[in-house]
């Protein structure tokens, strides 16, 4: 299905969604600030075929140094996913291996074709002109006893990062996870990083005090306990 953004032409394209989760599988759209069709931050909950989930989990265990992605096999645009008119599409499963600081990536198909079904859209946001936040800001999402955080993107220079937490923080509800509520890390500044690329990971410690912005007027203090990193990118995002 082809669509046009009301302000800017978007060509149908390939969109990769980095996977996180075991019991429930979530997809995070790999964005690009410089291309209209990729200028979106999107988090989905997938309902994938059982055999594809089995391949993903086994390959993840066999290749802990790599990540995995669902990639469409017919070009598409993203707005119909955001407005709910598209809830499934033909796809394949890829293993993604990075080298260096994410400059080089190897994409290897590890499944045949299948239908990727979208259970729900947790967040769908087209980038607009906005100021950098004062401190690092993330989206928290997941289900059950699994939670992940993804850096909330604004504009160049920013970074993509997905981290699976060791546990759902106390004070975070299932509704918060389902809505991908924003949180901030007051101890780590953003502010655009002085216009310089984030060449090193900004969260080197295992635990951080954070503020959950379920109610922007009354943020809830929580503690993040970081687990495995699921993705890191400073290159194609900022191209």
VOPAGU-2260 file (C-alpha; in pm, 1 decimal, decimal comma):
REM VOPAGU-2260
SITE   aa  ch    i         X         Y         Z
SITE  UNK   A    0       0,0       0,0       0,0
SITE  UNK   A    1     142,8     340,6    -100,1
SITE  UNK   A    2      86,7     655,2     101,7
SITE  UNK   A    3     205,0    1014,1     101,2
SITE  UNK   A    4     287,7    1221,1     404,0
SITE  UNK   A    5      87,2    1542,5     389,7
SITE  UNK   A    6     402,5    1755,1     376,1
SITE  UNK   A    7     671,1    1545,6     213,0
SITE  UNK   A    8     693,0    1270,4     -45,5
SITE  UNK   A    9     785,0     931,0      96,4
SITE  UNK   A   10     899,0     649,1    -127,7
SITE  UNK   A   11     806,1     290,8     -38,1
SITE  UNK   A   12    1115,5     132,4     109,3
SITE  UNK   A   13    1261,6    -147,1     321,7
SITE  UNK   A   14    1213,8     -97,2     695,7
SITE  UNK   A   15    1398,8    -300,8     956,0
SITE  UNK   A   16    1261,7    -350,3    1306,0
SITE  UNK   A   17    1515,5    -461,4    1567,6
SITE  UNK   A   18    1371,5    -729,1    1795,3
SITE  UNK   A   19    1367,6    -741,8    2173,1
SITE  UNK   A   20    1189,7    -978,0    2409,6
SITE  UNK   A   21    1145,1   -1350,0    2457,1
SITE  UNK   A   22     791,2   -1415,4    2581,2
SITE  UNK   A   23     660,4   -1118,4    2382,2
SITE  UNK   A   24     852,0    -996,1    2077,8
SITE  UNK   A   25     875,8    -622,9    2011,3
SITE  UNK   A   26    1009,8    -443,9    1706,3
SITE  UNK   A   27    1187,4    -108,1    1699,1
SITE  UNK   A   28    1205,9      75,8    1365,5
SITE  UNK   A   29    1555,0     178,8    1254,5
SITE  UNK   A   30    1521,2     548,3    1177,0
SITE  UNK   A   31    1716,6     785,9     951,5
SITE  UNK   A   32    1694,7    1160,6    1004,2
SITE  UNK   A   33    1795,8    1230,6     643,3
SITE  UNK   A   34    1525,4    1031,3     460,9
SITE  UNK   A   35    1156,5    1121,8     479,6
SITE  UNK   A   36    1035,3     762,3     466,7
SITE  UNK   A   37    1255,1     666,6     763,3
SITE  UNK   A   38    1201,1     977,6     975,9
SITE  UNK   A   39     988,8     796,4    1232,1
SITE  UNK   A   40    1032,9     646,5    1576,2
SITE  UNK   A   41     811,9     338,9    1599,6
SITE  UNK   A   42     776,7      58,2    1853,6
SITE  UNK   A   43     551,3    -238,4    1773,8
SITE  UNK   A   44     441,5    -553,5    1947,2
SITE  UNK   A   45     457,1    -840,8    1696,4
SITE  UNK   A   46     259,8   -1161,3    1669,6
SITE  UNK   A   47     502,6   -1372,9    1468,8
SITE  UNK   A   48     457,2   -1734,4    1355,7
SITE  UNK   A   49     570,1   -1984,3    1617,6
SITE  UNK   A   50     840,7   -2129,4    1394,5
SITE  UNK   A   51     985,9   -1781,3    1332,9
SITE  UNK   A   52     993,5   -1707,0    1705,7
SITE  UNK   A   53    1169,8   -2041,5    1760,3
SITE  UNK   A   54    1432,3   -1954,5    1495,6
SITE  UNK   A   55    1481,6   -1610,9    1650,1
SITE  UNK   A   56    1527,3   -1739,7    2004,9
SITE  UNK   A   57    1759,8   -2022,9    1903,8
SITE  UNK   A   58    1974,1   -1800,4    1683,5
SITE  UNK   A   59    1984,8   -1535,7    1954,3
SITE  UNK   A   60    2120,9   -1795,0    2197,4
SITE  UNK   A   61    2370,6   -1924,9    1940,6
SITE  UNK   A   62    2487,6   -1574,5    1836,0
SITE  UNK   A   63    2478,5   -1352,5    2146,4
SITE  UNK   A   64    2705,4   -1100,4    1974,0
SITE  UNK   A   65    2442,9   -1032,4    1706,0
SITE  UNK   A   66    2096,7    -879,0    1695,1
SITE  UNK   A   67    1787,2    -972,0    1498,3
SITE  UNK   A   68    1542,6    -783,7    1282,7
SITE  UNK   A   69    1216,3    -828,3    1096,2
SITE  UNK   A   70    1252,5    -680,4     748,4
SITE  UNK   A   71     974,1    -634,1     493,8
SITE  UNK   A   72    1016,8    -816,3     161,8
SITE  UNK   A   73     787,9    -582,2     -33,2
SITE  UNK   A   74     857,1    -207,9     -23,1
SITE  UNK   A   75     617,8     -11,9     196,2
SITE  UNK   A   76     568,3     317,3     376,2
SITE  UNK   A   77     508,7     351,2     750,0
SITE  UNK   A   78     206,6     583,7     799,1
SITE  UNK   A   79     -50,6     306,0     731,3
SITE  UNK   A   80     106,1     113,5    1021,3
SITE  UNK   A   81      72,9     420,2    1240,2
SITE  UNK   A   82    -293,4     475,5    1161,2
SITE  UNK   A   83    -378,2     104,7    1181,9
SITE  UNK   A   84    -481,2      50,2     820,3
SITE  UNK   A   85    -192,2    -195,8     777,8
SITE  UNK   A   86    -153,4    -460,4    1048,1
SITE  UNK   A   87      50,3    -724,2     863,4
SITE  UNK   A   88     304,8    -746,8     585,5
SITE  UNK   A   89     535,9   -1000,0     415,2
SITE  UNK   A   90     872,6   -1021,8     587,7
SITE  UNK   A   91    1187,0   -1218,1     661,5
SITE  UNK   A   92    1402,3   -1259,8     973,2
SITE  UNK   A   93    1759,1   -1127,1     964,8
SITE  UNK   A   94    2062,7   -1171,4    1187,5
SITE  UNK   A   95    2244,8    -837,8    1219,0
SITE  UNK   A   96    2610,8    -827,8    1316,9
SITE  UNK   A   97    2790,0    -498,4    1379,5
SITE  UNK   A   98    3160,3    -425,2    1382,9
SITE  UNK   A   99    3350,6    -133,6    1531,6
SITE  UNK   A  100    3121,9     138,2    1661,2
SITE  UNK   A  101    2835,6      30,1    1441,3
SITE  UNK   A  102    2983,9     161,5    1117,4
SITE  UNK   A  103    2961,0    -174,1     939,9
SITE  UNK   A  104    2675,2    -419,6     957,1
SITE  UNK   A  105    2619,0    -759,5     804,5
SITE  UNK   A  106    2254,7    -852,5     739,9
SITE  UNK   A  107    2196,8   -1226,0     698,5
SITE  UNK   A  108    1851,6   -1368,4     622,0
SITE  UNK   A  109    1791,1   -1666,5     851,2
SITE  UNK   A  110    1432,2   -1750,8     759,7
SITE  UNK   A  111    1208,6   -1789,1     462,2
SITE  UNK   A  112     923,5   -1552,5     397,5
SITE  UNK   A  113     640,4   -1517,7     649,0
SITE  UNK   A  114     366,3   -1274,2     749,1
SITE  UNK   A  115     466,0   -1030,1    1022,6
SITE  UNK   A  116     150,8    -943,1    1215,8
SITE  UNK   A  117     132,3    -634,5    1433,6
SITE  UNK   A  118     -48,0    -693,8    1761,6
SITE  UNK   A  119     -36,2    -328,0    1859,8
SITE  UNK   A  120     152,6      -4,6    1797,4
SITE  UNK   A  121     305,0     125,9    2120,4
SITE  UNK   A  122     447,5     447,1    1978,0
SITE  UNK   A  123     447,7     607,3    1635,1
SITE  UNK   A  124     604,5     950,8    1602,1
SITE  UNK   A  125     727,5    1141,9    1301,0
SITE  UNK   A  126    1024,8    1361,7    1384,6
SITE  UNK   A  127     952,1    1731,3    1405,4
SITE  UNK   A  128    1151,8    2035,9    1498,8
SITE  UNK   A  129    1197,4    2024,1    1874,2
SITE  UNK   A  130    1471,7    2111,8    2116,1
SITE  UNK   A  131    1703,1    1854,2    2265,1
SITE  UNK   A  132    1599,9    1750,6    2617,1
SITE  UNK   A  133    1818,6    1860,2    2904,7
SITE  UNK   A  134    1884,2    1498,3    3007,4
SITE  UNK   A  135    1882,7    1161,1    2837,3
SITE  UNK   A  136    1530,0    1047,0    2759,4
SITE  UNK   A  137    1413,0     693,9    2680,1
SITE  UNK   A  138    1092,3     505,7    2605,0
SITE  UNK   A  139    1020,2     207,8    2829,3
SITE  UNK   A  140     819,2     -78,8    2683,9
SITE  UNK   A  141     755,4    -449,3    2730,5
SITE  UNK   A  142     508,8    -692,6    2881,9
SITE  UNK   A  143     496,1    -916,1    3188,0
SITE  UNK   A  144     834,8    -938,6    3355,9
SITE  UNK   A  145    1030,2    -809,5    3052,7
SITE  UNK   A  146    1108,2    -442,6    2995,4
SITE  UNK   A  147    1323,4    -260,8    2741,5
SITE  UNK   A  148    1428,9     100,5    2695,3
SITE  UNK   A  149    1492,6     277,8    2365,1
SITE  UNK   A  150    1652,2     620,2    2337,1
SITE  UNK   A  151    1394,1     882,8    2239,5
SITE  UNK   A  152    1518,3    1044,6    1919,1
SITE  UNK   A  153    1499,0    1414,3    1837,7
SITE  UNK   A  154    1743,2    1518,5    1563,1
SITE  UNK   A  155    2110,0    1507,1    1464,6
SITE  UNK   A  156    2335,3    1426,7    1640,3
SITE  UNK   A  157    2156,2    1157,9    1836,8
SITE  UNK   A  158    2200,8     785,4    1886,5
SITE  UNK   A  159    1985,0     475,5    1870,9
SITE  UNK   A  160    2013,0     240,3    2165,8
SITE  UNK   A  161    1791,0     -39,5    2290,7
SITE  UNK   A  162    1865,9    -202,1    2626,3
SITE  UNK   A  163    1676,7    -486,1    2792,4
SITE  UNK   A  164    1644,9    -421,9    3164,9
SITE  UNK   A  165    1727,2    -689,9    3417,5
SITE  UNK   A  166    1383,9    -641,0    3570,1
SITE  UNK   A  167    1076,0    -423,8    3539,8
SITE  UNK   A  168    1148,8    -125,2    3767,8
SITE  UNK   A  169     939,4     -93,5    4078,8
SITE  UNK   A  170     673,7     168,6    4013,7
SITE  UNK   A  171     639,2      86,8    3641,0
SITE  UNK   A  172     299,9     -62,6    3552,3
SITE  UNK   A  173     194,2    -287,0    3267,3
SITE  UNK   A  174       1,7       8,9    3125,8
SITE  UNK   A  175     323,6     214,0    3126,1
SITE  UNK   A  176     498,0     -61,9    2929,6
SITE  UNK   A  177     207,9     -90,8    2685,4
SITE  UNK   A  178     216,0     284,0    2614,4
SITE  UNK   A  179     596,7     315,7    2591,8
SITE  UNK   A  180     596,9     593,7    2851,0
SITE  UNK   A  181     892,6     832,6    2848,2
SITE  UNK   A  182    1152,4     839,3    3122,1
SITE  UNK   A  183    1453,3    1061,6    3182,4
SITE  UNK   A  184    1790,8    1002,7    3344,4
SITE  UNK   A  185    1860,0    1323,7    3540,0
SITE  UNK   A  186    2223,3    1235,8    3606,3
SITE  UNK   A  187    2322,4    1224,3    3237,5
SITE  UNK   A  188    2293,4    1542,4    3027,1
SITE  UNK   A  189    2182,8    1553,7    2665,0
SITE  UNK   A  190    2134,3    1905,5    2530,4
SITE  UNK   A  191    2255,6    1795,5    2189,0
SITE  UNK   A  192    2592,0    1673,9    2320,6
SITE  UNK   A  193    2756,4    1995,9    2204,4
SITE  UNK   A  194    2679,1    1905,8    1844,3
SITE  UNK   A  195    2921,7    1612,0    1861,0
SITE  UNK   A  196    2844,0    1245,9    1778,8
SITE  UNK   A  197    2789,9    1009,8    2072,2
SITE  UNK   A  198    3087,7     788,5    1999,3
SITE  UNK   A  199    3066,1     605,3    2331,6
SITE  UNK   A  200    2767,9     454,6    2509,9
SITE  UNK   A  201    2621,9     713,7    2748,0
SITE  UNK   A  202    2508,3     465,1    3017,0
SITE  UNK   A  203    2819,1     267,4    3120,9
SITE  UNK   A  204    2694,1     178,2    3469,8
SITE  UNK   A  205    2445,8     -94,2    3560,3
SITE  UNK   A  206    2198,9     112,7    3762,3
SITE  UNK   A  207    2063,7     466,2    3722,8
SITE  UNK   A  208    1806,5     675,1    3906,4
SITE  UNK   A  209    1540,8     783,3    3658,0
SITE  UNK   A  210    1210,4     968,6    3640,7
SITE  UNK   A  211     906,8     809,5    3476,7
SITE  UNK   A  212     693,1    1073,2    3304,1
SITE  UNK   A  213     354,8     899,8    3317,7
SITE  UNK   A  214     224,9    1226,2    3462,2
SITE  UNK   A  215     452,0    1502,7    3327,8
SITE  UNK   A  216     355,7    1726,9    3617,7
SITE  UNK   A  217     448,0    1464,1    3877,7
SITE  UNK   A  218     725,4    1229,9    3754,8
SITE  UNK   A  219     769,8     902,3    3938,5
SITE  UNK   A  220    1120,3     815,4    4067,8
SITE  UNK   A  221    1234,2     470,6    3952,0
SITE  UNK   A  222    1560,6     279,2    3927,8
SITE  UNK   A  223    1684,9     132,3    3599,9
SITE  UNK   A  224    1891,8    -186,5    3621,5
SITE  UNK   A  225    2044,0    -238,7    3278,4
SITE  UNK   A  226    2087,0    -577,1    3114,4
SITE  UNK   A  227    2180,2    -667,5    2757,8
SITE  UNK   A  228    2212,8    -406,7    2487,5
SITE  UNK   A  229    1994,1    -492,9    2187,9
SITE  UNK   A  230    2109,8    -221,5    1947,5
SITE  UNK   A  231    2348,1      73,8    1907,2
SITE  UNK   A  232    2375,0     307,7    1607,9
SITE  UNK   A  233    2520,6     654,3    1547,2
SITE  UNK   A  234    2590,5     625,2    1175,1
SITE  UNK   A  235    2296,1     562,9     942,8
SITE  UNK   A  236    2064,0     741,6    1187,1
SITE  UNK   A  237    2255,6    1068,6    1144,3
SITE  UNK   A  238    2332,6    1036,6     773,0
